Structures are given as structure tokens and as C-alpha cells.
Amino acid sequence: MTKKHFILLGFILLKFMLQYALINPHYDLQRDEYLHLDQGNHLAWGYLSVPPVTSWISWVVQSLGNSIFWVKFFPALFGALTMLVVWKTIEELKGNLFALVLGATCTLFSILLRLNFLFQPNSFDVLSWTLFYFLLIKYFNTEKAKWLYIAAIVFAIGFLNKYNVVFMLIGIFPSILLTGHRKIFFQKEFYGSILVGLLLILPNILWQYNNGFPALHHLRKLADTQLVNVNRWNFLTDQVFYFIGALPVIIASLYALLFFETFKKYRVFFWIFIFTLTVFIYFKAKSYYAIGLYPIYIAFGSTFLGSILNSSWKRYLKPIVIAVPLLFYFFLYQVIYSIEAPEEIIKKEDVYRKYGLLRWEDGKDHTLPQDFADMLGWKELALKVDSVYTQLPEDEYSFILCDNYGQAGAINYYAKNKKIKAVSFNADYIDWFNLDPKIENLVRVKEFEESIDEVETTGPLFNSFSIAGSITNPLAREYKTAIFVFRKAKIDINQRLKIEIEEEKNER
């Protein structure tokens, strides 16, 4: 192994160490992680919430034991691979050792530490964007058609992971039209690669078609309930903080793409940056949707700075340039990059609010960051439901119905009784109901605001009911979520649920 390989290996090992250091025993898994893990039990070519790749990874996690170690391993792996692609891009751009170290440092000490902590499609999404851009550079350097076909495969896998990669293409195509690379549109290999990509994503498109395109329903619901609260100015400020330590490098990359003669053939990437950000701003996208855009510009900027700081007095600036992302990391670690205990966050409420970290999807500030509040109370809920379920007669079929996917997923993940299969009308769980056995008893997990309604509407359908407990952590997003136990059904609950499922699906 060469010196460069040892340095790269050191960065990769440090990446994994930092990711696992973020695990805080005060928290459970995050709401979305439970849904994604449960998808591994219901493999399909599509889901209401996401395409299928995450479910394949979940199946692997389950095969490896479904422990926290493996849940956190794969997003960390995708983060390490993103850093590797940045490294290989700098090598492709003929960057020196300083450029390689700078690029790896900027990629490592960034928002990716937080992003790569959660088992969600986002980590693989960023990797897909970065790898696709790298392959585009390979094509510009060689004009060999094989890179177009490989890029098509990467796009297809990225698409099957998260539809967000479509925004990447929206930014690329008009940018190519503005440069000499537009000649690609007259090459048959270009259309051949498009055909390969379409064939690979076809199973998911067919699944969407056969199920009434639930992704469009999900997108409309997202726009109505979350994106409507997105502030475009907040979107831009978030972009700055995501890679604040790498900001000088990213700015240098944009300058170099316009004026650095060596980068003339890559000028298209300047327009890609402009068009892609414009599209995100226009559609009022969530801030983190754009994270995949930046790693490739870290590679450009690092290569450029490595070149201009390699002679005379400028070489003395190298330690300062390397120190910038490190200093920002250590300065902001306790707020942006760490997973602090709830009581520590409350003590620093003003600091967290200053950086917009207490702002939730509803556009309002809360006590904890949303992801943190979404990591509290789940284990407590699951263990209480597990205890209740165990006390019900084994010869009677007891059904667990939850209000949302977080509740159902957490119960299925933490419950010790493996007979437990909680479901919900929410998200993908609506397709996972088992209504073959006759339901005698119902365990109903209900959000606090609707608890009284549950007693009034469901109580009369059973001979008796009781409240078996609730989430007691006041900082949990699901605080006061209650567990109702309804015993001995008076009516055919199976038929009633079938009707409700049909009504819910018709609203998609």
C-alpha cells in the first residue's frame, strides 16, 4: 500500500468511529428507521413512502441480526463510500496529496456525519449523486460510452432508492445544452444508456402504475403538510451550515469552474450547481434534499486549491485551509454534529434556536430538534404493548392497530413477543394487514389528541375496554400516546377493517 492508501484508510476508519460515537443511549431509533426496517419483512418493487432499495438493505440488516450496530453500519458505509468517490474524483482531476487530504477532511467533517447517522434513504441518495457526477467527469475525460452506461446503472439504483435523483437530472440536462458537451445528444450511446436506465427502473414504474401511483399521493401530501412550511431563505441558510467548514472550498470550486483553464471542460458543473439549486428553491424543497449536490464541488475546489497553493509563499496557507473545516467542526460540534442528551439541548436552547435546529416541519420551534424528539418514547411504548399483548388469551386472535408508522414499526422492532405484528392505516402498513384470523381483541395505540374519540367510537364495538398505559416522556413527539385494550368483539372487526382499508386506499 502507498502513502495515499494509508491516509485514505485512516479517513475511512475515522469516519466509522465518529459515526458510532454519535450513538447516545438516551435515544431510541428514529421514527423513519422503524418503517424502513419493517419494509425488509415485506419485500416489493415499491412502497407508498420510498422505492425498494432501502427494503433490500433492511433485509440484509435483519439477516445479520437486526442489531443497532448493523442498523447504523450501512448509512456509515454509504458515507464512507461518498468520501471515497470524492477522493477518486480528485485523483481523476489530477489533484495532489494535499488536495486529497483537503477533500476527505471537508467531506468527513460536515453535515454528512448527522445524515449518515440515520438509517434512511438519504445516505445512499448522496452517494448516488456523487458517483453519478464522478462518472460524468470520467466520460468528459475519455468520451468512452461505457461511462454513460455505468452512469445509467447508478442513476437507476439511485432512483430505486429515492426519487430525489430526478432533480439531479433536471439540473444536468439544461446545463449540458449551454456547453460544448451538447454534442452528447447526437450520440446513439447516450440514448442506449437512457434505455438501460429505463429498463432497470421499469419494475418500480410498473408497481407504481398497478398501485395507482401512490408516490404522487405521497408527494401531494408532502407538499400540503410539510413543503408548504418551507421558507426559501431558511433553505439557503441551511445550505451554508451543512458544509460551512467546506464553504471556502466550494466557493473556490465555482470560481475555478469559470476561470481555471484546467477545468474548462468541466464548466458544465458550474451551471449544474446553479440550475439544481434554482429548481430546489423553486419547488420549496426541504433543505437536506440538496445535500447530494455538494461533495463533487468539494473535489473540484480541493483540486484547484491544491494546485494554486503548491508554490512560493502560498504553500504556507495549506495548514490554514485544512484547519478551517476542523475548526468549524469542533466549534459547532455540540450543536450541529453531535447527538446530545435532551437535558443538554434544553440548557443550550438559545444556541439551537439560533441555528434553526429547533424548527420542525410545521415551521415552528419546539423544545428539541425534530429528529431528536422522534427518537424518544418508542421503546417504552413497545415494551408496554408487549406486556399487554402477553396477558391476552393465546387462543384468541388479538390485533394491534396504531395511528402511525412510527408506533407500528417501533412495536415490531422492540417487542420481545415475536407474534406481535402491529399495523396502521398510515404509510406502507396499510398493505400489511393480516385479516385472515377472526379478531377477538384489539390493542389500539392512539395519539393523545384523539384518545377520547377512540373510547367513544371503538368502545361500543367490544364488551370491555381499558387503558393499559401511555408514553410518559414529555420530550417525546409521541408524548401521552395511549394504549387501549378492547376485549371480546361484538361485531365482525375483520370486515369493518376491510372497509376502512378500502376507503383509505381510494383516497390515495
C-alpha positions as CSV (number, residue, x, y, z in Angstrom):
1,M,0.0,0.0,0.0
2,T,1.2,3.5,-0.8
3,K,1.1,6.5,1.5
4,K,-2.1,7.7,-0.2
5,H,-3.8,4.4,0.5
6,F,-2.8,4.5,4.2
7,I,-4.2,8.1,4.5
8,L,-7.4,7.1,2.8
9,L,-7.8,4.1,5.0
10,G,-7.3,6.3,8.1
11,F,-10.1,8.6,6.9
12,I,-12.4,5.7,6.4
13,L,-11.7,4.2,9.8
14,L,-12.2,7.7,11.4
15,K,-15.5,8.0,9.6
16,F,-16.8,4.8,11.1
17,M,-15.5,5.7,14.6
18,L,-17.2,9.2,14.5
19,Q,-20.5,7.7,13.3
20,Y,-20.7,5.1,16.1
21,A,-19.6,7.7,18.6
22,L,-22.8,9.6,17.9
23,I,-24.9,6.8,19.3
24,N,-26.4,8.2,22.5
25,P,-28.1,5.8,25.0
26,H,-30.7,8.5,25.8
27,Y,-32.3,7.9,22.4
28,D,-34.1,5.0,20.6
29,L,-34.0,4.7,16.8
30,Q,-35.7,7.5,14.8
31,R,-39.3,7.2,13.6
32,D,-38.5,6.6,9.9
33,E,-35.9,4.0,10.7
34,Y,-38.6,1.6,12.1
35,L,-40.6,1.9,8.9
36,H,-37.6,1.2,6.7
37,L,-36.5,-1.8,8.8
38,D,-40.0,-3.2,8.7
39,Q,-40.0,-3.0,4.9
40,G,-37.4,-5.7,4.9
41,N,-40.2,-8.0,6.1
42,H,-42.4,-7.1,3.1
43,L,-40.1,-7.0,0.0
44,A,-41.7,-5.4,-3.0
45,W,-40.8,-3.3,-6.0
46,G,-42.3,-0.2,-4.4
47,Y,-43.8,1.4,-1.4
48,L,-46.0,4.4,-0.7
49,S,-43.1,6.2,1.0
50,V,-40.0,5.1,-0.8
51,P,-38.7,3.0,-3.7
52,P,-37.4,-0.6,-2.9
53,V,-33.6,-0.3,-2.3
54,T,-33.9,0.5,1.4
55,S,-36.0,-2.6,1.9
56,W,-33.3,-4.7,0.4
57,I,-30.7,-3.2,2.8
58,S,-33.2,-3.8,5.7
59,W,-33.4,-7.5,4.7
60,V,-29.6,-7.7,4.9
61,V,-29.7,-5.9,8.3
62,Q,-32.2,-8.5,9.6
63,S,-30.2,-11.4,8.2
64,L,-27.2,-10.0,10.2
65,G,-29.3,-9.9,13.4
66,N,-31.1,-6.6,13.2
67,S,-29.0,-5.1,15.9
68,I,-28.3,-1.4,16.3
69,F,-24.7,-2.0,15.1
70,W,-25.9,-3.1,11.7
71,V,-28.7,-0.6,11.5
72,K,-26.1,2.2,11.9
73,F,-23.4,0.4,9.8
74,F,-25.0,0.9,6.3
75,P,-25.5,4.6,6.4
76,A,-22.0,5.0,7.8
77,L,-20.8,2.8,4.9
78,F,-22.5,4.9,2.3
79,G,-21.0,8.0,3.9
80,A,-17.5,6.4,3.7
81,L,-18.1,5.5,0.1
82,T,-19.1,9.0,-0.7
83,M,-15.8,10.2,0.8
84,L,-14.1,7.6,-1.3
85,V,-15.8,8.8,-4.5
86,V,-14.7,12.4,-3.7
87,W,-11.1,11.0,-3.3
88,K,-11.3,9.2,-6.6
89,T,-12.7,12.3,-8.3
90,I,-9.7,14.4,-7.1
91,E,-7.4,11.8,-8.4
92,E,-9.3,11.9,-11.8
93,L,-8.8,15.7,-11.8
94,K,-5.1,15.2,-11.2
95,G,-5.2,16.6,-7.7
96,N,-2.1,16.3,-5.4
97,L,-1.9,14.7,-2.0
98,F,-2.9,18.0,-0.3
99,A,-6.0,18.1,-2.4
100,L,-6.9,14.6,-1.5
101,V,-6.5,15.3,2.3
102,L,-8.4,18.5,2.0
103,G,-11.3,16.9,0.1
104,A,-11.5,14.0,2.6
105,T,-11.4,16.4,5.5
106,C,-14.2,18.6,4.1
107,T,-16.4,15.6,3.3
108,L,-15.8,14.0,6.7
109,F,-16.4,17.0,8.9
110,S,-19.7,18.1,7.5
111,I,-23.4,17.6,7.8
112,L,-22.8,14.1,6.4
113,L,-21.9,13.0,10.0
114,R,-25.5,13.7,11.0
115,L,-27.0,12.4,7.8
116,N,-25.1,9.1,7.9
117,F,-26.3,8.5,11.4
118,L,-29.8,7.6,10.4
119,F,-31.0,4.5,8.6
120,Q,-32.8,6.3,5.8
121,P,-32.5,6.5,2.0
122,N,-30.7,9.9,2.3
123,S,-27.2,8.5,2.8
124,F,-27.4,6.3,-0.3
125,D,-29.0,9.2,-2.2
126,V,-26.0,11.4,-1.6
127,L,-23.7,8.6,-2.7
128,S,-25.7,8.2,-5.8
129,W,-25.4,11.9,-6.7
130,T,-21.7,12.0,-6.1
131,L,-21.0,8.8,-8.0
132,F,-23.1,9.9,-11.0
133,Y,-21.2,13.2,-11.2
134,F,-17.9,11.3,-11.0
135,L,-18.9,9.1,-13.9
136,L,-19.9,12.2,-15.8
137,I,-16.4,13.5,-15.3
138,K,-14.9,10.2,-16.4
139,Y,-17.0,10.4,-19.6
140,F,-15.9,14.0,-20.3
141,N,-12.3,12.9,-19.9
142,T,-12.4,9.8,-22.1
143,E,-15.6,10.1,-24.2
144,K,-15.9,6.3,-23.8
145,A,-19.5,5.1,-23.9
146,K,-19.0,2.7,-21.1
147,W,-19.1,5.5,-18.6
148,L,-22.6,6.6,-19.9
149,Y,-23.9,3.0,-19.4
150,I,-22.4,2.8,-15.9
151,A,-23.9,6.2,-15.0
152,A,-27.3,4.9,-16.2
153,I,-27.0,2.0,-13.9
154,V,-26.0,4.3,-11.0
155,F,-28.9,6.6,-11.7
156,A,-31.3,3.6,-11.8
157,I,-30.2,2.3,-8.5
158,G,-30.3,5.8,-7.1
159,F,-33.9,6.2,-8.4
160,L,-34.9,2.9,-6.9
161,N,-33.5,4.3,-3.6
162,K,-35.0,7.8,-3.6
163,Y,-36.8,9.7,-6.4
164,N,-34.8,12.8,-5.4
165,V,-32.2,11.9,-8.1
166,V,-34.6,13.1,-10.7
167,F,-33.7,16.7,-9.5
168,M,-30.1,15.8,-10.4
169,L,-31.0,15.1,-14.0
170,I,-33.2,18.3,-14.1
171,G,-30.1,20.2,-13.2
172,I,-27.8,18.4,-15.6
173,F,-29.7,18.5,-19.0
174,P,-30.1,22.2,-19.4
175,S,-26.5,22.7,-18.2
176,I,-25.2,20.4,-20.9
177,L,-27.2,22.4,-23.5
178,L,-25.3,25.5,-22.5
179,T,-21.9,24.0,-23.2
180,G,-20.0,22.2,-26.0
181,H,-21.0,18.9,-24.3
182,R,-24.4,19.2,-26.0
183,K,-23.0,17.0,-28.8
184,I,-23.8,14.1,-26.5
185,F,-27.4,14.4,-27.5
186,F,-26.5,13.4,-31.1
187,Q,-24.8,10.1,-30.0
188,K,-26.6,6.8,-30.1
189,E,-24.8,5.6,-27.0
190,F,-26.4,8.4,-25.0
191,Y,-29.9,7.0,-25.9
192,G,-28.7,3.5,-25.4
193,S,-27.7,4.4,-21.8
194,I,-31.1,6.0,-21.2
195,L,-32.8,2.8,-22.4
196,V,-30.7,0.8,-19.9
197,G,-31.7,3.1,-17.1
198,L,-35.4,2.9,-18.0
199,L,-35.3,-0.9,-18.2
200,L,-33.8,-1.0,-14.7
201,I,-36.4,1.2,-13.1
202,L,-39.3,-0.3,-15.1
203,P,-40.3,-2.8,-12.3
204,N,-40.8,0.1,-9.9
205,I,-42.7,2.2,-12.5
206,L,-45.0,-0.8,-13.2
207,W,-45.5,-1.3,-9.4
208,Q,-46.5,2.4,-9.2
209,Y,-48.9,2.0,-12.1
210,N,-50.5,-1.1,-10.7
211,N,-51.0,0.6,-7.3
212,G,-52.3,3.9,-8.6
213,F,-49.1,5.8,-8.4
214,P,-49.0,6.2,-4.6
215,A,-45.7,8.1,-4.8
216,L,-47.7,11.0,-6.4
217,H,-50.2,10.8,-3.5
218,H,-47.3,10.9,-1.1
219,L,-45.8,13.9,-2.9
220,R,-49.0,15.8,-2.8
221,K,-49.5,15.1,0.9
222,L,-45.9,16.1,1.5
223,A,-46.4,19.4,-0.4
224,D,-49.6,20.2,1.5
225,T,-48.4,19.3,5.0
226,Q,-44.6,20.0,5.0
227,L,-43.3,21.8,2.0
228,V,-45.9,24.5,2.4
229,N,-44.0,25.4,5.6
230,V,-40.6,25.6,3.9
231,N,-39.0,29.1,3.9
232,R,-36.8,29.7,0.9
233,W,-34.4,31.9,2.9
234,N,-34.1,29.2,5.5
235,F,-33.4,26.7,2.7
236,L,-30.4,28.8,1.6
237,T,-29.1,29.4,5.1
238,D,-29.2,25.7,5.8
239,Q,-27.1,25.1,2.7
240,V,-24.4,27.3,4.2
241,F,-24.4,25.5,7.5
242,Y,-24.5,22.0,6.0
243,F,-20.9,22.4,4.6
244,I,-19.8,25.5,6.5
245,G,-16.3,24.2,7.0
246,A,-16.0,23.4,3.3
247,L,-17.6,26.7,2.2
248,P,-14.3,28.3,1.1
249,V,-13.5,25.1,-0.9
250,I,-17.0,25.1,-2.6
251,I,-16.7,28.8,-3.5
252,A,-13.2,28.1,-4.9
253,S,-14.7,25.3,-7.0
254,L,-17.3,27.6,-8.6
255,Y,-14.6,30.2,-9.3
256,A,-12.3,27.6,-10.8
257,L,-15.0,26.1,-13.0
258,L,-15.4,29.6,-14.6
259,F,-11.8,30.8,-14.7
260,F,-9.4,27.9,-14.1
261,E,-8.2,26.8,-17.6
262,T,-7.6,23.2,-16.5
263,F,-11.3,22.9,-15.6
264,K,-12.6,24.3,-18.9
265,K,-14.0,21.0,-20.0
266,Y,-15.9,20.8,-16.6
267,R,-17.5,24.2,-16.9
268,V,-20.9,22.5,-17.2
269,F,-20.7,21.8,-13.5
270,F,-21.0,25.5,-12.7
271,W,-24.3,25.5,-14.5
272,I,-25.3,22.3,-12.9
273,F,-24.9,23.9,-9.5
274,I,-26.9,27.0,-10.5
275,F,-29.8,25.1,-12.2
276,T,-30.1,22.4,-9.5
277,L,-30.2,24.9,-6.6
278,T,-32.7,27.0,-8.6
279,V,-35.0,24.0,-9.1
280,F,-34.9,23.1,-5.4
281,I,-35.7,26.7,-4.4
282,Y,-38.5,27.0,-6.9
283,F,-40.2,23.8,-5.6
284,K,-39.6,24.9,-1.9
285,A,-37.8,21.6,-1.3
286,K,-36.6,20.5,2.1
287,S,-33.1,21.7,2.8
288,Y,-31.5,18.3,3.0
289,Y,-32.7,17.3,-0.4
290,A,-29.8,19.3,-1.9
291,I,-27.0,17.7,0.2
292,G,-26.0,15.3,-2.6
293,L,-25.1,18.3,-4.8
294,Y,-22.0,19.4,-2.8
295,P,-19.5,16.6,-2.4
296,I,-18.4,16.8,-6.1
297,Y,-17.7,20.5,-5.7
298,I,-15.5,19.8,-2.7
299,A,-13.5,17.6,-5.1
300,F,-13.2,20.5,-7.7
301,G,-12.4,23.1,-5.0
302,S,-9.8,20.9,-3.3
303,T,-8.1,20.1,-6.6
304,F,-8.0,23.8,-7.5
305,L,-6.6,24.9,-4.1
306,G,-4.1,22.1,-4.2
307,S,-2.8,23.5,-7.5
308,I,-2.6,27.2,-6.6
309,L,-1.2,26.6,-3.1
310,N,1.6,24.4,-4.3
311,S,4.3,27.1,-4.9
312,S,6.2,30.0,-3.2
313,W,4.6,31.6,-0.1
314,K,1.2,30.2,-0.8
315,R,2.2,26.7,0.4
316,Y,2.2,28.1,4.0
317,L,-1.5,28.6,3.6
318,K,-2.1,24.9,3.4
319,P,-2.4,24.2,7.1
320,I,-4.8,27.1,7.5
321,V,-7.0,25.8,4.7
322,I,-7.0,22.3,6.2
323,A,-7.7,23.8,9.7
324,V,-10.9,25.6,8.6
325,P,-13.3,22.6,8.4
326,L,-11.7,21.2,11.6
327,L,-12.2,24.4,13.5
328,F,-15.8,24.8,12.3
329,Y,-16.4,21.1,13.3
330,F,-15.1,21.5,16.8
331,F,-16.8,24.9,17.2
332,L,-20.2,23.6,16.1
333,Y,-19.8,20.0,17.3
334,Q,-22.0,20.3,20.4
335,V,-24.8,21.8,18.4
336,I,-24.9,20.6,14.8
337,Y,-22.8,17.5,14.6
338,S,-23.4,15.7,18.0
339,I,-26.4,13.9,19.4
340,E,-26.6,15.5,22.8
341,A,-28.8,14.3,25.7
342,P,-32.2,16.1,25.9
343,E,-31.3,18.0,29.1
344,E,-28.1,19.3,27.5
345,I,-30.1,20.6,24.5
346,I,-32.6,22.3,26.8
347,K,-29.7,24.1,28.5
348,K,-28.5,25.4,25.1
349,E,-31.9,26.2,23.8
350,D,-30.9,29.7,22.6
351,V,-28.0,28.3,20.6
352,Y,-30.0,25.6,19.0
353,R,-32.7,28.1,18.1
354,K,-30.1,30.5,16.6
355,Y,-29.1,27.8,14.1
356,G,-32.7,26.9,13.3
357,L,-32.3,23.4,14.7
358,L,-35.5,23.6,16.8
359,R,-37.6,24.3,13.7
360,W,-39.8,21.4,12.8
361,E,-41.6,20.5,9.5
362,D,-44.6,22.6,10.8
363,G,-42.4,25.7,10.5
364,K,-42.5,26.2,14.3
365,D,-39.8,26.0,17.0
366,H,-40.0,23.2,19.6
367,T,-38.1,22.1,22.7
368,L,-35.9,19.5,20.9
369,P,-34.9,19.2,17.2
370,Q,-37.5,17.1,15.4
371,D,-35.2,14.1,14.7
372,F,-34.3,14.0,18.4
373,A,-38.0,14.2,19.6
374,D,-38.6,11.4,17.1
375,M,-36.1,9.2,18.9
376,L,-37.8,9.2,22.3
377,G,-40.5,7.1,23.8
378,W,-40.6,4.2,21.3
379,K,-39.0,1.5,23.4
380,E,-41.3,2.4,26.3
381,L,-44.3,2.1,24.0
382,A,-43.2,-1.2,22.5
383,L,-42.5,-2.8,25.9
384,K,-45.8,-1.7,27.3
385,V,-47.7,-3.1,24.3
386,D,-45.6,-6.3,24.5
387,S,-46.7,-6.7,28.2
388,V,-50.3,-6.1,27.4
389,Y,-50.3,-8.5,24.4
390,T,-48.7,-11.3,26.5
391,Q,-51.6,-11.0,29.0
392,L,-54.3,-11.6,26.4
393,P,-55.5,-15.2,25.8
394,E,-53.3,-17.1,23.4
395,D,-56.3,-18.9,21.9
396,E,-57.9,-15.6,20.8
397,Y,-56.5,-13.5,18.0
398,S,-55.5,-10.1,19.3
399,F,-54.9,-7.4,16.7
400,I,-52.6,-4.4,17.2
401,L,-53.6,-1.2,15.4
402,C,-51.6,2.0,15.6
403,D,-52.1,5.6,14.5
404,N,-48.8,5.9,12.5
405,Y,-45.9,4.1,11.1
406,G,-43.5,5.1,13.9
407,Q,-45.7,3.4,16.5
408,A,-46.2,0.3,14.5
409,G,-42.6,0.0,13.4
410,A,-41.2,0.6,16.9
411,I,-43.5,-2.1,18.4
412,N,-42.5,-4.6,15.8
413,Y,-38.8,-3.8,16.3
414,Y,-38.6,-3.8,20.1
415,A,-41.3,-6.2,21.2
416,K,-40.0,-9.4,22.7
417,N,-43.1,-11.4,21.7
418,K,-42.4,-12.3,18.1
419,K,-46.1,-13.0,17.4
420,I,-46.6,-9.2,17.5
421,K,-47.3,-7.7,14.1
422,A,-48.5,-4.1,14.6
423,V,-50.0,-2.3,11.7
424,S,-51.5,1.1,10.8
425,F,-53.6,2.8,8.2
426,N,-50.6,5.1,7.8
427,A,-47.9,4.8,5.1
428,D,-47.0,1.3,3.9
429,Y,-48.6,-0.6,6.8
430,I,-52.0,-0.3,5.2
431,D,-50.8,-3.0,2.7
432,W,-49.6,-5.3,5.5
433,F,-52.8,-6.2,7.4
434,N,-53.4,-9.9,8.2
435,L,-57.1,-10.2,8.4
436,D,-57.3,-14.0,7.9
437,P,-57.9,-14.9,11.6
438,K,-61.0,-13.7,13.3
439,I,-60.2,-10.7,15.5
440,E,-61.4,-11.1,19.1
441,N,-59.4,-8.4,20.9
442,L,-57.9,-5.1,19.8
443,V,-54.9,-3.3,21.1
444,R,-55.3,0.2,19.9
445,V,-52.3,2.7,20.1
446,K,-53.8,6.2,19.8
447,E,-52.3,9.6,19.8
448,F,-53.3,11.7,22.8
449,E,-55.3,14.3,21.0
450,E,-57.8,11.6,19.7
451,S,-57.9,9.4,22.8
452,I,-61.4,10.4,23.9
453,D,-62.8,9.8,20.4
454,E,-61.3,6.3,20.4
455,V,-63.2,5.4,23.5
456,E,-66.5,6.8,22.1
457,T,-66.2,5.2,18.6
458,T,-64.4,1.8,19.3
459,G,-65.6,1.1,22.9
460,P,-69.2,0.1,21.9
461,L,-67.9,-2.5,19.5
462,F,-66.4,-4.6,22.3
463,N,-67.6,-6.0,25.6
464,S,-65.0,-4.2,27.7
465,F,-62.0,-1.9,27.4
466,S,-59.2,-0.5,29.5
467,I,-56.3,1.9,29.2
468,A,-53.1,0.0,29.6
469,G,-50.6,2.8,29.7
470,S,-49.0,5.6,27.6
471,I,-45.7,7.2,26.7
472,T,-44.6,9.2,29.7
473,N,-41.6,11.1,28.4
474,P,-42.8,14.7,27.9
475,L,-40.0,15.4,25.4
476,A,-41.1,12.6,23.1
477,R,-43.0,13.7,20.0
478,E,-45.5,10.9,20.9
479,Y,-45.9,12.1,24.5
480,K,-49.1,10.8,26.1
481,T,-49.8,8.4,23.2
482,A,-52.2,5.9,24.9
483,I,-52.6,2.1,24.7
484,F,-56.2,0.9,24.7
485,V,-57.2,-2.7,25.1
486,F,-60.6,-3.7,23.8
487,R,-61.8,-7.2,24.6
488,K,-64.4,-9.6,23.1
489,A,-65.6,-8.0,19.9
490,K,-69.4,-7.7,19.4
491,I,-69.2,-7.3,15.6
492,D,-67.1,-8.6,12.7
493,I,-64.0,-6.4,13.2
494,N,-62.3,-8.0,10.2
495,Q,-65.0,-6.8,7.8
496,R,-65.0,-3.4,9.4
497,L,-61.3,-3.1,8.9
498,K,-61.5,-4.2,5.3
499,I,-64.0,-1.5,4.6
500,E,-61.8,1.1,6.2
501,I,-58.7,-0.1,4.3
502,E,-60.6,0.2,1.0
503,E,-61.8,3.7,1.9
504,E,-58.3,4.8,2.8
505,K,-56.8,3.4,-0.4
506,N,-59.4,5.1,-2.5
507,E,-58.2,8.4,-1.1
508,R,-54.7,7.9,-2.5
